Amino acid sequence: MNIRKAPHLLAMKAKAQKYFNLKLLLLGFSLLLIFFFIVKSNTSTQNQQIQPIIQEHLSTISNQPSCTKIPPSLARTIIHYTTSNITPQQTQKEISVTAQVLERKSPCNFLVFGLGHDSLMWTALNHGGRTVFLEEDSSWIATIREIHPSLESYHVVYNTKVTDADELLELGKLPECTEVVGDTRSSKCQLALKGLPSVFHEVEWDLIMVDAPTGWIPEAPGRMGAIYTAGMVARGRREGETDVFVHDVDRPVEDRFSKEFLCEGYLKEQEGRIRHFTIPSHKSGIDRPFCP
């Protein structure tokens, strides 16, 4: 070989080698792009196949019942009645009359004339609503508050006696006692309770239970005013109906006054010694008689 041609041949060989390396690099890059494209296509296909399965699983989880804590009021009630030998004065069947209405209406506004061993039960059955108790005995209120401080109760003073029942029944038939007024405090009827706490007038009650005041002896206040006032408050609500319950209807006062002022035409049910009346609003634009 000509010695002077040697450098030129070496340069050409190096150039060819460099060109060959570049082609390999481009080929490798192209193969890499094709590989990524295939992987991406497969991944996309797999995601499309897996996504419905995931959605179905998440839907199954969301439809499963969630684990929640027992309401505090119900927990206290269970503990109280499990560890106590004292039972409510109402029988199971009598309690069920009100409980069925609470099951449908609660949480609601529930007013109870009387504070007793069943008060915690009524509050629990109206969980999430407002349950208020009106009691004649201030010392009994203090006793119950020590045991069950969460109960909302108020002291009420009555100025009647059971011996006044006959006279009050006749007075209740006067026009001023059958006129529906917005606030019983402005009523001219002697049966209307005017000394009730302000909460009584501030709330529109969905359920009212008359299980007080005391009425089993002649000197006791009797439930004449409580029954009458419950009926008038029910008639005076803006719209809808009020469920009114009267206990101890085996006694003359509870029997006669509930029929007279809550009306037999509004009577829905009687079980044992309890009566359930459903009284509609008399202020909803419909002209209604005092009793249907």
Secondary structure in CASP SS format (residue, H / E / C, confidence):
PFRMAT SS
TARGET T0000
AUTHOR 0000-0000-0000
METHOD secondary structure of the structure
MODEL  1
M C 1.00
N C 1.00
I H 1.00
R H 1.00
K H 1.00
A H 1.00
P H 1.00
H H 1.00
L H 1.00
L H 1.00
A H 1.00
M H 1.00
K H 1.00
A H 1.00
K H 1.00
A H 1.00
Q H 1.00
K H 1.00
Y H 1.00
F H 1.00
N H 1.00
L H 1.00
K H 1.00
L H 1.00
L H 1.00
L H 1.00
L H 1.00
G H 1.00
F H 1.00
S H 1.00
L H 1.00
L H 1.00
L H 1.00
I H 1.00
F H 1.00
F H 1.00
F H 1.00
I H 1.00
V H 1.00
K H 1.00
S H 1.00
N H 1.00
T H 1.00
S H 1.00
T H 1.00
Q H 1.00
N H 1.00
Q H 1.00
Q H 1.00
I H 1.00
Q H 1.00
P H 1.00
I H 1.00
I H 1.00
Q H 1.00
E H 1.00
H H 1.00
L H 1.00
S H 1.00
T H 1.00
I H 1.00
S H 1.00
N H 1.00
Q C 1.00
P C 1.00
S C 1.00
C C 1.00
T C 1.00
K C 1.00
I C 1.00
P C 1.00
P H 1.00
S H 1.00
L H 1.00
A H 1.00
R H 1.00
T H 1.00
I H 1.00
I H 1.00
H H 1.00
Y H 1.00
T H 1.00
T H 1.00
S C 1.00
N C 1.00
I C 1.00
T C 1.00
P C 1.00
Q C 1.00
Q C 1.00
T C 1.00
Q H 1.00
K H 1.00
E H 1.00
I H 1.00
S H 1.00
V H 1.00
T H 1.00
A H 1.00
Q H 1.00
V H 1.00
L H 1.00
E H 1.00
R H 1.00
K H 1.00
S C 1.00
P C 1.00
C C 1.00
N E 1.00
F E 1.00
L E 1.00
V E 1.00
F E 1.00
G C 1.00
L C 1.00
G C 1.00
H C 1.00
D C 1.00
S H 1.00
L H 1.00
M H 1.00
W H 1.00
T H 1.00
A H 1.00
L H 1.00
N C 1.00
H C 1.00
G C 1.00
G C 1.00
R E 1.00
T E 1.00
V E 1.00
F E 1.00
L E 1.00
E E 1.00
E C 1.00
D C 1.00
S H 1.00
S H 1.00
W H 1.00
I H 1.00
A H 1.00
T H 1.00
I H 1.00
R H 1.00
E H 1.00
I H 1.00
H C 1.00
P C 1.00
S C 1.00
L C 1.00
E E 1.00
S E 1.00
Y E 1.00
H E 1.00
V C 1.00
V C 1.00
Y C 1.00
N C 1.00
T C 1.00
K C 1.00
V H 1.00
T H 1.00
D H 1.00
A H 1.00
D H 1.00
E H 1.00
L H 1.00
L H 1.00
E H 1.00
L H 1.00
G C 1.00
K C 1.00
L C 1.00
P H 1.00
E H 1.00
C H 1.00
T H 1.00
E C 1.00
V C 1.00
V C 1.00
G C 1.00
D C 1.00
T H 1.00
R H 1.00
S H 1.00
S C 1.00
K C 1.00
C C 1.00
Q C 1.00
L C 1.00
A C 1.00
L C 1.00
K C 1.00
G C 1.00
L C 1.00
P C 1.00
S H 1.00
V H 1.00
F H 1.00
H H 1.00
E H 1.00
V C 1.00
E C 1.00
W C 1.00
D C 1.00
L E 1.00
I E 1.00
M E 1.00
V E 1.00
D C 1.00
A C 1.00
P C 1.00
T C 1.00
G C 1.00
W C 1.00
I C 1.00
P C 1.00
E C 1.00
A C 1.00
P C 1.00
G C 1.00
R C 1.00
M H 1.00
G H 1.00
A H 1.00
I H 1.00
Y H 1.00
T H 1.00
A H 1.00
G H 1.00
M H 1.00
V H 1.00
A H 1.00
R H 1.00
G C 1.00
R C 1.00
R C 1.00
E C 1.00
G C 1.00
E E 1.00
T E 1.00
D E 1.00
V E 1.00
F E 1.00
V E 1.00
H E 1.00
D C 1.00
V C 1.00
D C 1.00
R C 1.00
P H 1.00
V H 1.00
E H 1.00
D H 1.00
R H 1.00
F H 1.00
S H 1.00
K H 1.00
E H 1.00
F H 1.00
L H 1.00
C H 1.00
E H 1.00
G H 1.00
Y H 1.00
L E 1.00
K E 1.00
E E 1.00
Q E 1.00
E E 1.00
G C 1.00
R C 1.00
I E 1.00
R E 1.00
H E 1.00
F E 1.00
T E 1.00
I E 1.00
P E 1.00
S C 1.00
H C 1.00
K C 1.00
S C 1.00
G C 1.00
I C 1.00
D C 1.00
R C 1.00
P C 1.00
F C 1.00
C C 1.00
P C 1.00
END
